[in-house]
Amino acid sequence: MLKRTFLGLVMLLGLAACAAEPVWAPEAQVQAAKYRHEGPPTLSLITVVNNKTGSGAHSGLMVSGSQRVIFDPAGTFKHASIPERNDVIFGVNRNVYSTYINYHTRKSFDTYVQTIKVSPEVAERALRAVQAYGAVPKAQCSRSLTSILAGLPGFEGFPQSWFPNATRKNFAKLPGVTEQHFVDDDSDDNKYLLLQPI
């Protein structure tokens, strides 16, 4: 009985450690930060890869439609001047995007950005989906992102995966995808970027 109680307590503590961290920026900040990027509506899969082991470290999804946001599930990108609501980063203008990429790209990690053009309707549906998803627990970045993709028109049947590299490979199979590869020799300890003005 004591052993069963102890195991239950360990499991509860483990679940608490994996719990999502809800964040909710005020409406005034979100509205003030809204940014619409010129050009066609797009979805961009952002994959961070350990360049020593080749393993995928993180997945994010940038949605560009009536506004441009980054769905950064269980991400560590937190900046005082950038509003966030449950892993959705708002106001993704050129400076915010550049800082996001630079923060993830460093000596030990490369970043890949794969972009596909979509209809305005799909972009708006993606915007609604990422905002409705809620805060994502640790280690579920790719799983949450692929479940959103699979629910979009034109992405039906997109394979759902826990692994960023698998998601990246599957996204590359979509027709019309382009890819950018970012490298940097910045120190792995680059949290200073989150303290600089944007």
Secondary structure per residue as TSV (DSSP state, phi and psi in degrees):
chain	resnum	aa	ss	phi	psi
A	1	M	-	360.0	-45.5
A	2	L	H	-63.5	-40.5
A	3	K	H	-63.2	-41.9
A	4	R	H	-64.7	-40.9
A	5	T	H	-63.8	-42.4
A	6	F	H	-62.7	-44.0
A	7	L	H	-63.7	-38.9
A	8	G	H	-62.5	-41.4
A	9	L	H	-64.8	-42.1
A	10	V	H	-60.5	-42.6
A	11	M	H	-64.7	-41.0
A	12	L	H	-64.7	-41.2
A	13	L	H	-64.3	-38.4
A	14	G	H	-63.9	-42.2
A	15	L	H	-65.6	-37.5
A	16	A	H	-64.9	-37.4
A	17	A	H	-67.0	-27.0
A	18	C	T	-93.2	-1.0
A	19	A	-	-63.1	148.8
A	20	A	-	-71.5	156.0
A	21	E	-	-110.3	98.7
A	22	P	-	-68.8	138.2
A	23	V	-	-134.2	138.0
A	24	W	B	-142.8	96.2
A	25	A	-	-67.8	147.6
A	26	P	-	-60.8	149.8
A	27	E	H	-57.5	-38.9
A	28	A	H	-61.7	-39.2
A	29	Q	H	-68.4	-41.6
A	30	V	H	-63.6	-45.2
A	31	Q	H	-65.6	-40.7
A	32	A	H	-67.3	-28.9
A	33	A	H	-87.1	-14.2
A	34	K	-	-49.3	134.1
A	35	Y	-	-137.2	131.1
A	36	R	-	-109.7	121.6
A	37	H	-	-82.5	140.5
A	38	E	S	-69.3	161.8
A	39	G	S	98.2	179.5
A	40	P	S	-71.6	159.8
A	41	P	-	-64.2	140.2
A	42	T	E	-144.5	160.3
A	43	L	E	-119.4	134.3
A	44	S	E	-126.8	118.1
A	45	L	E	-84.0	126.2
A	46	I	E	-110.1	121.8
A	47	T	E	-124.4	126.2
A	48	V	E	-99.8	127.3
A	49	V	E	-123.8	131.8
A	50	N	E	-69.0	114.1
A	51	N	T	-80.2	-0.5
A	52	K	T	-93.2	-40.3
A	53	T	T	-102.4	-19.9
A	54	G	-	81.2	1.9
A	55	S	-	-83.4	148.6
A	56	G	E	-76.0	133.9
A	57	A	E	-107.1	-25.8
A	58	H	E	-164.9	149.5
A	59	S	E	-126.8	140.2
A	60	G	E	-138.6	163.8
A	61	L	E	-134.2	117.9
A	62	M	E	-95.0	128.3
A	63	V	E	-114.5	124.2
A	64	S	E	-120.2	110.0
A	65	G	S	-143.3	-119.2
A	66	S	S	-67.6	-18.3
A	67	Q	S	-150.3	165.3
A	68	R	E	-113.9	125.0
A	69	V	E	-131.5	164.4
A	70	I	E	-120.8	123.6
A	71	F	E	-85.3	110.9
A	72	D	-	-116.5	68.7
A	73	P	T	-61.1	125.5
A	74	A	T	57.1	27.8
A	75	G	-	-82.1	166.3
A	76	T	-	-109.2	5.5
A	77	F	-	-78.0	105.0
A	78	K	-	-133.3	118.4
A	79	H	-	-129.3	134.0
A	80	A	T	-59.4	-29.2
A	81	S	T	-95.2	0.8
A	82	I	S	-113.0	114.7
A	83	P	-	-69.1	141.6
A	84	E	E	-134.7	142.6
A	85	R	E	-131.4	109.0
A	86	N	T	45.3	60.1
A	87	D	T	75.4	6.6
A	88	V	E	-104.6	119.2
A	89	I	E	-95.1	125.7
A	90	F	-	-101.0	163.0
A	91	G	-	69.9	42.4
A	92	V	-	-82.5	76.3
A	93	N	-	-81.9	-173.4
A	94	R	H	-60.2	-40.9
A	95	N	H	-68.0	-41.9
A	96	V	H	-65.3	-44.9
A	97	Y	H	-60.2	-45.9
A	98	S	H	-61.4	-41.8
A	99	T	H	-67.3	-39.0
A	100	Y	H	-60.5	-47.2
A	101	I	H	-65.6	-43.7
A	102	N	H	-64.7	-36.2
A	103	Y	H	-63.7	-39.4
A	104	H	H	-83.5	-24.9
A	105	T	-	-95.6	119.3
A	106	R	B	-153.5	-170.1
A	107	K	T	-51.3	-40.5
A	108	S	T	-99.7	-5.6
A	109	F	E	-135.1	131.5
A	110	D	E	-100.6	158.4
A	111	T	E	-126.2	135.4
A	112	Y	E	-117.0	133.3
A	113	V	E	-121.4	115.1
A	114	Q	E	-108.4	128.6
A	115	T	E	-123.4	138.9
A	116	I	E	-133.4	137.7
A	117	K	E	-76.2	140.9
A	118	V	-	-134.4	170.1
A	119	S	-	-74.7	159.0
A	120	P	H	-56.7	-35.4
A	121	E	H	-64.9	-41.6
A	122	V	H	-67.5	-41.1
A	123	A	H	-60.7	-43.0
A	124	E	H	-67.6	-36.8
A	125	R	H	-65.6	-38.9
A	126	A	H	-66.0	-40.8
A	127	L	H	-59.2	-44.3
A	128	R	H	-65.6	-39.7
A	129	A	H	-66.3	-44.1
A	130	V	H	-68.3	-34.0
A	131	Q	H	-74.0	-26.4
A	132	A	H	-87.8	-13.5
A	133	Y	H	-67.0	-39.9
A	134	G	-	96.1	169.8
A	135	A	-	-63.5	139.4
A	136	V	-	-105.3	131.4
A	137	P	-	-65.1	159.3
A	138	K	T	-55.8	147.1
A	139	A	T	70.1	11.0
A	140	Q	-	-117.0	22.0
A	141	C	H	-60.7	-52.7
A	142	S	H	-68.8	-36.8
A	143	R	H	-63.1	-44.4
A	144	S	H	-68.2	-42.2
A	145	L	H	-64.9	-42.6
A	146	T	H	-70.7	-29.3
A	147	S	H	-68.4	-34.4
A	148	I	H	-67.9	-47.0
A	149	L	H	-57.7	-44.3
A	150	A	H	-62.9	-19.0
A	151	G	T	-93.2	3.3
A	152	L	S	-96.4	144.0
A	153	P	T	-58.7	132.8
A	154	G	T	91.2	-12.7
A	155	F	-	-117.1	12.8
A	156	E	T	-55.5	135.6
A	157	G	T	82.2	5.4
A	158	F	-	-60.3	128.6
A	159	P	-	-62.1	129.8
A	160	Q	-	-87.8	134.4
A	161	S	-	-146.7	150.6
A	162	W	S	-87.0	-8.0
A	163	F	-	-112.6	119.7
A	164	P	H	-55.6	-39.3
A	165	N	H	-67.1	-37.8
A	166	A	H	-65.0	-41.3
A	167	T	H	-63.1	-42.2
A	168	R	H	-61.0	-43.9
A	169	K	H	-65.3	-39.6
A	170	N	H	-69.9	-37.1
A	171	F	H	-65.3	-35.3
A	172	A	H	-63.9	-21.3
A	173	K	T	-80.2	-12.6
A	174	L	S	-69.7	141.4
A	175	P	T	-67.2	133.2
A	176	G	T	87.7	7.8
A	177	V	-	-73.0	135.0
A	178	T	E	-112.9	157.0
A	179	E	E	-135.3	139.2
A	180	Q	E	-117.5	144.3
A	181	H	E	-121.8	121.2
A	182	F	E	-109.9	132.3
A	183	V	-	-128.5	155.0
A	184	D	-	-159.5	147.8
A	185	D	-	-101.8	19.1
A	186	D	-	-62.4	151.9
A	187	S	-	-60.9	150.2
A	188	D	S	-64.4	-25.6
A	189	D	-	-92.8	81.5
A	190	N	-	-117.2	30.1
A	191	K	G	-64.5	-12.9
A	192	Y	G	-58.0	-26.5
A	193	L	G	-62.1	-26.8
A	194	L	G	-80.9	-6.3
A	195	L	T	-104.6	-12.3
A	196	Q	S	-81.5	148.8
A	197	P	-	-65.4	146.4
A	198	I	-	-117.9	360.0
